[in-house]
Amino acid sequence: MSTQARRSGAPAARWKTGARLSILAAAAFAAGLAIANWPVVGERAMEFFALMGQPRLEAMRAMEEPVVGPDGVARTDWLVFFEDDAPEAERERLLARHESVRFVDRTFFSNAVVLSIPDSARAVVGALRSSPAVWLMLKDRPFYLCH
């Protein structure tokens, strides 16, 4: 194949790609304009978007449900970040004060651990959060930290 033939096809291919992108942009603009200005179209579009998001919403709700263990107790895992200057002994003493709290695992953060707390012990969550040794306490859902 000659160099001449390749060069002659390149601008046509770029023009086709550019034309397709322009048509797509114009269609997206027209759809946005219709959704914003006509209530019937907007309502239908929102119903469609809600239908598309339903599986993700159900998965997120399932993640929020507490897990019932073999002992029949519903528990939720919590990610607890301690203050950097809180000594290890103080961290252990804080967790030992609450007998319903179970240590699950360390994390790759040096100042964080995963704890399991029964849902019936909501006061424990408040007590841990109010401790000066605790910097941050989140439900153990790392997926939500980045999405």
Residue pairs with C-beta under 8 A, 6 or more apart in sequence:
31 45
34 41
34 42
35 41
35 42
35 45
36 42
63 141
63 143
64 139
64 141
66 74
66 75
66 76
66 119
67 74
67 75
67 76
67 77
68 74
68 75
69 75
73 118
73 120
74 118
74 119
74 120
75 102
75 116
75 117
75 118
75 119
76 116
76 117
76 119
76 139
76 140
77 104
77 114
77 115
77 116
77 117
77 139
77 140
78 114
78 115
78 116
78 117
78 125
78 128
78 137
78 138
78 139
78 140
79 107
79 112
79 113
79 114
79 137
79 138
79 139
79 140
79 142
80 112
80 113
80 114
80 115
80 128
80 134
80 136
80 137
81 109
81 111
81 112
81 134
81 135
81 136
81 137
82 91
82 111
82 112
82 113
82 133
82 134
82 135
83 111
83 132
83 133
83 134
83 135
84 111
84 135
86 111
86 133
90 133
91 113
91 133
94 128
94 131
94 133
94 134
95 101
95 103
95 115
98 121
98 124
98 127
98 128
100 117
100 118
100 121
100 124
101 115
101 116
101 117
101 121
101 124
101 128
102 115
102 116
102 117
103 113
103 114
103 115
103 116
104 113
104 114
104 115
104 116
104 140
105 113
105 114
106 112
106 113
106 114
107 113
107 114
111 135
114 140
117 124
117 125
125 137
128 134
128 137
129 137
138 145
